[in-house]
Amino acid sequence: MIFVFAFLCLVIILFFVLRYGFLLPPTNGLPVLLYHKVSEQVNDTITIAPKTFERQLQYLCQKNYHSISLTQLFDSVKNGVSLPSKPVMITFDDGYVNNLTLAYPLLKKYGHKAVFFIPSAGIGKTNWWDIVKEPLMSAEQLKSLDNGIVELGLHSYDHKHYGTITAEQLDTDIAQCIETLKTQDIPFLPALAYPYGGRPKDKAVYNQMISSFLHHGVCMGFRIGNRVNRLPLKDLFEIKRISIQGSDSLWAFKTKLAKGRVKQL
């Protein structure tokens, strides 16, 4: 009986060590959290319930994390302005209306800042890259956001995977993305989140992509990666983000925040 009990305890301990990395120390740096949709009805890998998101924001407040804006990150990189202690960046991809109606009020309530990355061809339309169709924010809705709370970044023109198109197509996409936002007088900052986290695998094409970014004034690129970024940032076009899923427990969220990922068992 004692042997069985000891064995079960060992299994439980091993589970938590493997899944939550108990033996791994937290990584000091900048965790960048990646969200997509918010919904009262759906809870999946890219959709989080408002109450779950609220608990996460509450935890950030309780543990004295300071959510930073893109402007603060730019100032830190370009001008050497210090980031606050325990910085974290909150990002949402795709510009869904539910980000405005469900996430934005909670960000305001808890005094957190966030970045919404926008695929500009989708403004005021419905997403075409997902099985589940969702309305996307209009130009008026995007301009209604308080930029002291939410800043806008780039998420390509029409949500193409940058690892599957040519350097010429990529350059055109970036130009169209920026021109569309400018034409509609939507304020944005020159940072881009790669759709699907994808970048060219071919080194020559990748370098052409970076050249296109610089030509069009884009000075930061956000991938996925599921790691906490060590500071100072080494590669401004490979800033890693941590995917936060709707199914994550608060324990999983805490682990991702501190260490970047929860192991899949």
C-alpha atoms as a printed R data frame, in Angstrom:
    type eleno elety resid chain resno       x      y       z
1   ATOM     1    CA   MET     A     1   0.000  0.000   0.000
2   ATOM     2    CA   ILE     A     2   2.802  2.400   0.946
3   ATOM     3    CA   PHE     A     3   4.613  1.441  -2.271
4   ATOM     4    CA   VAL     A     4   1.521  2.221  -4.372
5   ATOM     5    CA   PHE     A     5   1.041  5.567  -2.635
6   ATOM     6    CA   ALA     A     6   4.703  6.476  -3.140
7   ATOM     7    CA   PHE     A     7   4.499  5.472  -6.806
8   ATOM     8    CA   LEU     A     8   1.394  7.637  -7.369
9   ATOM     9    CA   CYS     A     9   3.089 10.593  -5.681
10  ATOM    10    CA   LEU     A    10   6.119 10.115  -7.912
11  ATOM    11    CA   VAL     A    11   3.932 10.020 -11.028
12  ATOM    12    CA   ILE     A    12   2.132 13.215  -9.990
13  ATOM    13    CA   ILE     A    13   5.391 14.998  -9.235
14  ATOM    14    CA   LEU     A    14   6.872 13.847 -12.543
15  ATOM    15    CA   PHE     A    15   3.786 15.108 -14.411
16  ATOM    16    CA   PHE     A    16   4.071 18.591 -12.956
17  ATOM    17    CA   VAL     A    17   7.847 18.695 -13.464
18  ATOM    18    CA   LEU     A    18   7.491 17.768 -17.130
19  ATOM    19    CA   ARG     A    19   4.386 19.774 -17.980
20  ATOM    20    CA   TYR     A    20   5.044 22.943 -16.003
21  ATOM    21    CA   GLY     A    21   8.848 22.890 -15.958
22  ATOM    22    CA   PHE     A    22   9.086 23.102 -12.173
23  ATOM    23    CA   LEU     A    23  12.844 22.529 -12.300
24  ATOM    24    CA   LEU     A    24  13.341 25.311 -14.842
25  ATOM    25    CA   PRO     A    25  13.849 28.807 -13.454
26  ATOM    26    CA   PRO     A    26  11.698 31.673 -14.782
27  ATOM    27    CA   THR     A    27  13.221 33.591 -17.678
28  ATOM    28    CA   ASN     A    28  13.853 37.247 -16.993
29  ATOM    29    CA   GLY     A    29  12.914 39.384 -19.954
30  ATOM    30    CA   LEU     A    30   9.867 40.395 -21.969
31  ATOM    31    CA   PRO     A    31   6.983 37.946 -22.393
32  ATOM    32    CA   VAL     A    32   4.810 38.929 -25.364
33  ATOM    33    CA   LEU     A    33   1.378 37.296 -25.087
34  ATOM    34    CA   LEU     A    34  -0.526 36.348 -28.233
35  ATOM    35    CA   TYR     A    35  -4.339 36.291 -28.359
36  ATOM    36    CA   HIS     A    36  -6.824 36.143 -31.229
37  ATOM    37    CA   LYS     A    37 -10.557 35.939 -30.474
38  ATOM    38    CA   VAL     A    38 -12.676 36.550 -27.381
39  ATOM    39    CA   SER     A    39 -16.063 34.847 -27.039
40  ATOM    40    CA   GLU     A    40 -18.724 34.066 -24.452
41  ATOM    41    CA   GLN     A    41 -19.727 30.901 -26.335
42  ATOM    42    CA   VAL     A    42 -16.532 29.388 -27.768
43  ATOM    43    CA   ASN     A    43 -13.412 28.243 -25.953
44  ATOM    44    CA   ASP     A    44 -10.620 26.808 -28.119
45  ATOM    45    CA   THR     A    45  -6.973 27.223 -29.082
46  ATOM    46    CA   ILE     A    46  -7.452 30.738 -30.490
47  ATOM    47    CA   THR     A    47 -10.579 31.845 -28.597
48  ATOM    48    CA   ILE     A    48 -10.633 32.859 -24.944
49  ATOM    49    CA   ALA     A    49 -13.586 33.558 -22.663
50  ATOM    50    CA   PRO     A    50 -13.822 37.095 -21.231
51  ATOM    51    CA   LYS     A    51 -13.809 35.760 -17.659
52  ATOM    52    CA   THR     A    52 -10.601 33.824 -18.358
53  ATOM    53    CA   PHE     A    53  -8.968 36.863 -19.919
54  ATOM    54    CA   GLU     A    54 -10.071 38.954 -16.942
55  ATOM    55    CA   ARG     A    55  -8.491 36.495 -14.486
56  ATOM    56    CA   GLN     A    56  -5.240 36.743 -16.425
57  ATOM    57    CA   LEU     A    57  -5.305 40.541 -16.336
58  ATOM    58    CA   GLN     A    58  -6.019 40.416 -12.618
59  ATOM    59    CA   TYR     A    59  -3.029 38.121 -12.117
60  ATOM    60    CA   LEU     A    60  -0.769 40.524 -14.010
61  ATOM    61    CA   CYS     A    61  -1.908 43.305 -11.680
62  ATOM    62    CA   GLN     A    62  -1.487 41.190  -8.551
63  ATOM    63    CA   LYS     A    63   2.071 40.237  -9.498
64  ATOM    64    CA   ASN     A    64   3.029 43.793 -10.460
65  ATOM    65    CA   TYR     A    65   3.552 43.160 -14.156
66  ATOM    66    CA   HIS     A    66   3.530 46.299 -16.283
67  ATOM    67    CA   SER     A    67   1.987 45.942 -19.730
68  ATOM    68    CA   ILE     A    68   3.932 48.038 -22.219
69  ATOM    69    CA   SER     A    69   3.009 49.647 -25.515
70  ATOM    70    CA   LEU     A    70   4.823 49.431 -28.834
71  ATOM    71    CA   THR     A    71   5.842 53.049 -28.303
72  ATOM    72    CA   GLN     A    72   7.578 52.113 -25.055
73  ATOM    73    CA   LEU     A    73   9.346 49.219 -26.748
74  ATOM    74    CA   PHE     A    74  10.461 51.479 -29.615
75  ATOM    75    CA   ASP     A    75  11.758 54.053 -27.115
76  ATOM    76    CA   SER     A    76  13.633 51.358 -25.240
77  ATOM    77    CA   VAL     A    77  15.308 50.015 -28.384
78  ATOM    78    CA   LYS     A    78  15.997 53.295 -30.181
79  ATOM    79    CA   ASN     A    79  16.542 55.765 -27.359
80  ATOM    80    CA   GLY     A    80  17.642 53.586 -24.465
81  ATOM    81    CA   VAL     A    81  14.589 54.483 -22.359
82  ATOM    82    CA   SER     A    82  14.246 51.929 -19.562
83  ATOM    83    CA   LEU     A    83  11.257 49.623 -19.545
84  ATOM    84    CA   PRO     A    84   9.277 49.306 -16.315
85  ATOM    85    CA   SER     A    85  10.008 46.426 -13.987
86  ATOM    86    CA   LYS     A    86   8.398 43.109 -14.963
87  ATOM    87    CA   PRO     A    87   7.339 44.234 -18.453
88  ATOM    88    CA   VAL     A    88   4.814 42.253 -20.478
89  ATOM    89    CA   MET     A    89   3.262 42.941 -23.872
90  ATOM    90    CA   ILE     A    90  -0.320 41.934 -24.690
91  ATOM    91    CA   THR     A    91  -1.069 41.431 -28.394
92  ATOM    92    CA   PHE     A    92  -4.153 40.471 -30.403
93  ATOM    93    CA   ASP     A    93  -4.039 39.378 -34.036
94  ATOM    94    CA   ASP     A    94  -6.539 39.936 -36.876
95  ATOM    95    CA   GLY     A    95  -8.679 42.832 -35.628
96  ATOM    96    CA   TYR     A    96 -11.868 40.981 -34.690
97  ATOM    97    CA   VAL     A    97 -14.836 43.048 -33.521
98  ATOM    98    CA   ASN     A    98 -14.891 40.932 -30.356
99  ATOM    99    CA   ASN     A    99 -11.497 42.417 -29.442
100 ATOM   100    CA   LEU     A   100 -13.245 45.787 -29.291
101 ATOM   101    CA   THR     A   101 -16.436 44.672 -27.559
102 ATOM   102    CA   LEU     A   102 -15.022 42.131 -25.084
103 ATOM   103    CA   ALA     A   103 -11.249 42.581 -24.630
104 ATOM   104    CA   TYR     A   104 -10.952 46.366 -24.865
105 ATOM   105    CA   PRO     A   105 -13.290 47.115 -21.904
106 ATOM   106    CA   LEU     A   106 -11.291 44.714 -19.722
107 ATOM   107    CA   LEU     A   107  -8.001 46.295 -20.759
108 ATOM   108    CA   LYS     A   108  -9.430 49.686 -19.765
109 ATOM   109    CA   LYS     A   109 -10.829 48.315 -16.503
110 ATOM   110    CA   TYR     A   110  -7.454 46.989 -15.341
111 ATOM   111    CA   GLY     A   111  -5.292 49.715 -16.862
112 ATOM   112    CA   HIS     A   112  -3.437 47.437 -19.261
113 ATOM   113    CA   LYS     A   113  -2.016 48.333 -22.660
114 ATOM   114    CA   ALA     A   114  -2.207 46.141 -25.749
115 ATOM   115    CA   VAL     A   115  -1.326 45.979 -29.436
116 ATOM   116    CA   PHE     A   116  -3.845 44.960 -32.098
117 ATOM   117    CA   PHE     A   117  -2.159 43.709 -35.285
118 ATOM   118    CA   ILE     A   118  -4.400 44.402 -38.304
119 ATOM   119    CA   PRO     A   119  -4.533 42.730 -41.768
120 ATOM   120    CA   SER     A   120  -5.607 45.858 -43.606
121 ATOM   121    CA   ALA     A   121  -7.486 44.184 -46.496
122 ATOM   122    CA   GLY     A   122  -9.946 42.842 -43.928
123 ATOM   123    CA   ILE     A   123 -10.960 46.154 -42.383
124 ATOM   124    CA   GLY     A   124 -14.752 46.226 -42.062
125 ATOM   125    CA   LYS     A   125 -15.091 42.761 -43.594
126 ATOM   126    CA   THR     A   126 -15.237 39.136 -42.401
127 ATOM   127    CA   ASN     A   127 -12.190 36.912 -41.961
128 ATOM   128    CA   TRP     A   128 -11.517 34.519 -44.852
129 ATOM   129    CA   TRP     A   129  -8.584 32.592 -43.331
130 ATOM   130    CA   ASP     A   130 -10.642 30.715 -40.739
131 ATOM   131    CA   ILE     A   131 -13.407 28.109 -40.890
132 ATOM   132    CA   VAL     A   132 -15.433 30.077 -38.335
133 ATOM   133    CA   LYS     A   133 -16.325 33.460 -39.809
134 ATOM   134    CA   GLU     A   134 -16.045 36.532 -37.604
135 ATOM   135    CA   PRO     A   135 -16.615 40.231 -38.325
136 ATOM   136    CA   LEU     A   136 -13.523 42.424 -38.384
137 ATOM   137    CA   MET     A   137 -13.324 45.972 -37.080
138 ATOM   138    CA   SER     A   138 -14.182 48.826 -39.416
139 ATOM   139    CA   ALA     A   139 -11.975 51.867 -39.933
140 ATOM   140    CA   GLU     A   140 -14.242 53.866 -37.625
141 ATOM   141    CA   GLN     A   141 -13.999 51.244 -34.895
142 ATOM   142    CA   LEU     A   142 -10.220 51.073 -35.179
143 ATOM   143    CA   LYS     A   143  -9.961 54.857 -34.962
144 ATOM   144    CA   SER     A   144 -12.245 54.877 -31.904
145 ATOM   145    CA   LEU     A   145  -9.684 52.973 -29.825
146 ATOM   146    CA   ASP     A   146  -7.834 55.028 -27.219
147 ATOM   147    CA   ASN     A   147  -4.187 54.766 -28.291
148 ATOM   148    CA   GLY     A   148  -3.187 55.159 -24.674
149 ATOM   149    CA   ILE     A   149  -4.654 51.688 -24.238
150 ATOM   150    CA   VAL     A   150  -4.437 50.051 -27.661
151 ATOM   151    CA   GLU     A   151  -1.925 50.767 -30.404
152 ATOM   152    CA   LEU     A   152  -2.239 49.289 -33.884
153 ATOM   153    CA   GLY     A   153   0.415 47.343 -35.737
154 ATOM   154    CA   LEU     A   154   0.618 45.580 -39.102
155 ATOM   155    CA   HIS     A   155  -0.483 42.012 -39.821
156 ATOM   156    CA   SER     A   156   0.128 41.956 -43.598
157 ATOM   157    CA   TYR     A   157  -2.334 43.110 -46.243
158 ATOM   158    CA   ASP     A   158  -4.459 40.005 -46.835
159 ATOM   159    CA   HIS     A   159  -3.180 37.496 -44.274
160 ATOM   160    CA   LYS     A   160  -0.877 35.530 -46.571
161 ATOM   161    CA   HIS     A   161   1.745 33.239 -45.054
162 ATOM   162    CA   TYR     A   162   5.060 35.006 -45.636
163 ATOM   163    CA   GLY     A   163   6.838 31.670 -45.888
164 ATOM   164    CA   THR     A   164   4.905 30.681 -49.024
165 ATOM   165    CA   ILE     A   165   5.095 33.762 -51.269
166 ATOM   166    CA   THR     A   166   7.879 35.304 -53.341
167 ATOM   167    CA   ALA     A   167   9.999 38.229 -52.267
168 ATOM   168    CA   GLU     A   168   8.211 40.410 -54.840
169 ATOM   169    CA   GLN     A   169   4.767 39.397 -53.553
170 ATOM   170    CA   LEU     A   170   5.931 40.017 -50.021
171 ATOM   171    CA   ASP     A   171   7.124 43.519 -50.874
172 ATOM   172    CA   THR     A   172   3.793 44.282 -52.577
173 ATOM   173    CA   ASP     A   173   1.882 42.966 -49.569
174 ATOM   174    CA   ILE     A   174   3.743 45.203 -47.137
175 ATOM   175    CA   ALA     A   175   3.270 48.241 -49.366
176 ATOM   176    CA   GLN     A   176  -0.483 47.560 -49.730
177 ATOM   177    CA   CYS     A   177  -0.877 46.986 -46.003
178 ATOM   178    CA   ILE     A   178   0.667 50.337 -45.132
179 ATOM   179    CA   GLU     A   179  -1.006 52.260 -47.962
180 ATOM   180    CA   THR     A   180  -4.462 50.969 -46.976
181 ATOM   181    CA   LEU     A   181  -4.059 52.139 -43.394
182 ATOM   182    CA   LYS     A   182  -2.737 55.518 -44.495
183 ATOM   183    CA   THR     A   183  -5.524 55.979 -47.040
184 ATOM   184    CA   GLN     A   184  -8.138 55.343 -44.360
185 ATOM   185    CA   ASP     A   185  -6.295 57.602 -41.909
186 ATOM   186    CA   ILE     A   186  -5.893 54.803 -39.369
187 ATOM   187    CA   PRO     A   187  -2.992 55.429 -36.965
188 ATOM   188    CA   PHE     A   188  -0.451 52.611 -36.748
189 ATOM   189    CA   LEU     A   189   3.097 51.896 -35.676
190 ATOM   190    CA   PRO     A   190   5.675 50.246 -37.985
191 ATOM   191    CA   ALA     A   191   5.770 46.815 -36.357
192 ATOM   192    CA   LEU     A   192   4.479 43.688 -38.079
193 ATOM   193    CA   ALA     A   193   3.212 40.378 -36.705
194 ATOM   194    CA   TYR     A   194   3.784 37.598 -39.232
195 ATOM   195    CA   PRO     A   195   0.518 35.840 -40.205
196 ATOM   196    CA   TYR     A   196   0.712 32.261 -38.883
197 ATOM   197    CA   GLY     A   197   4.120 33.226 -37.496
198 ATOM   198    CA   GLY     A   198   5.536 32.405 -40.937
199 ATOM   199    CA   ARG     A   199   8.722 33.752 -42.487
200 ATOM   200    CA   PRO     A   200  10.705 32.686 -45.564
201 ATOM   201    CA   LYS     A   201  12.951 29.692 -44.908
202 ATOM   202    CA   ASP     A   202  15.264 30.567 -47.777
203 ATOM   203    CA   LYS     A   203  17.912 32.910 -46.390
204 ATOM   204    CA   ALA     A   204  18.074 35.034 -49.531
205 ATOM   205    CA   VAL     A   205  14.299 35.559 -49.578
206 ATOM   206    CA   TYR     A   206  14.341 36.253 -45.836
207 ATOM   207    CA   ASN     A   207  16.981 38.942 -46.346
208 ATOM   208    CA   GLN     A   208  14.893 40.436 -49.152
209 ATOM   209    CA   MET     A   209  11.946 40.521 -46.765
210 ATOM   210    CA   ILE     A   210  13.989 42.457 -44.204
211 ATOM   211    CA   SER     A   211  15.112 44.839 -46.945
212 ATOM   212    CA   SER     A   212  11.466 45.394 -47.882
213 ATOM   213    CA   PHE     A   213  10.599 46.037 -44.252
214 ATOM   214    CA   LEU     A   214  13.329 48.642 -43.922
215 ATOM   215    CA   HIS     A   215  12.410 50.246 -47.238
216 ATOM   216    CA   HIS     A   216   8.814 50.682 -46.074
217 ATOM   217    CA   GLY     A   217   9.815 51.826 -42.592
218 ATOM   218    CA   VAL     A   218   8.893 48.625 -40.730
219 ATOM   219    CA   CYS     A   219  11.360 48.203 -37.884
220 ATOM   220    CA   MET     A   220  10.039 45.271 -35.837
221 ATOM   221    CA   GLY     A   221   8.707 41.794 -36.605
222 ATOM   222    CA   PHE     A   222   6.832 39.515 -34.196
223 ATOM   223    CA   ARG     A   223   6.796 35.730 -34.676
224 ATOM   224    CA   ILE     A   224   5.443 33.026 -32.373
225 ATOM   225    CA   GLY     A   225   8.240 30.955 -30.805
226 ATOM   226    CA   ASN     A   226   6.692 30.532 -27.323
227 ATOM   227    CA   ARG     A   227   9.666 31.907 -25.459
228 ATOM   228    CA   VAL     A   228  10.253 34.855 -23.151
229 ATOM   229    CA   ASN     A   229  12.443 37.405 -24.944
230 ATOM   230    CA   ARG     A   230  15.683 38.168 -23.193
231 ATOM   231    CA   LEU     A   231  16.534 41.850 -22.912
232 ATOM   232    CA   PRO     A   232  18.015 43.710 -24.626
233 ATOM   233    CA   LEU     A   233  16.387 42.309 -27.757
234 ATOM   234    CA   LYS     A   234  18.956 40.806 -30.131
235 ATOM   235    CA   ASP     A   235  16.906 40.533 -33.344
236 ATOM   236    CA   LEU     A   236  14.123 43.050 -33.815
237 ATOM   237    CA   PHE     A   237  12.545 40.986 -36.612
238 ATOM   238    CA   GLU     A   238  12.361 37.785 -34.563
239 ATOM   239    CA   ILE     A   239  10.570 38.921 -31.411
240 ATOM   240    CA   LYS     A   240   8.915 35.850 -29.926
241 ATOM   241    CA   ARG     A   241   5.333 35.670 -28.737
242 ATOM   242    CA   ILE     A   242   3.648 33.174 -26.421
243 ATOM   243    CA   SER     A   243   0.349 31.697 -27.626
244 ATOM   244    CA   ILE     A   244  -2.346 31.925 -24.953
245 ATOM   245    CA   GLN     A   245  -5.137 29.407 -25.545
246 ATOM   246    CA   GLY     A   246  -8.691 29.516 -24.336
247 ATOM   247    CA   SER     A   247  -8.215 26.135 -22.692
248 ATOM   248    CA   ASP     A   248  -5.233 27.285 -20.605
249 ATOM   249    CA   SER     A   249  -5.755 27.022 -16.869
250 ATOM   250    CA   LEU     A   250  -4.522 29.898 -14.732
251 ATOM   251    CA   TRP     A   251  -1.642 27.630 -13.724
252 ATOM   252    CA   ALA     A   252  -0.741 27.116 -17.399
253 ATOM   253    CA   PHE     A   253  -0.963 30.874 -17.976
254 ATOM   254    CA   LYS     A   254   1.393 31.547 -15.054
255 ATOM   255    CA   THR     A   255   3.857 28.994 -16.433
256 ATOM   256    CA   LYS     A   256   3.761 30.472 -19.941
257 ATOM   257    CA   LEU     A   257   4.200 33.973 -18.556
258 ATOM   258    CA   ALA     A   258   7.282 32.938 -16.584
259 ATOM   259    CA   LYS     A   259   8.848 30.328 -18.859
260 ATOM   260    CA   GLY     A   260   7.290 30.664 -22.294
261 ATOM   261    CA   ARG     A   261   5.437 27.418 -22.759
262 ATOM   262    CA   VAL     A   262   3.644 24.470 -21.229
263 ATOM   263    CA   LYS     A   263   4.781 21.098 -22.538
264 ATOM   264    CA   GLN     A   264   2.223 19.010 -24.419
265 ATOM   265    CA   LEU     A   265   2.029 15.538 -22.841
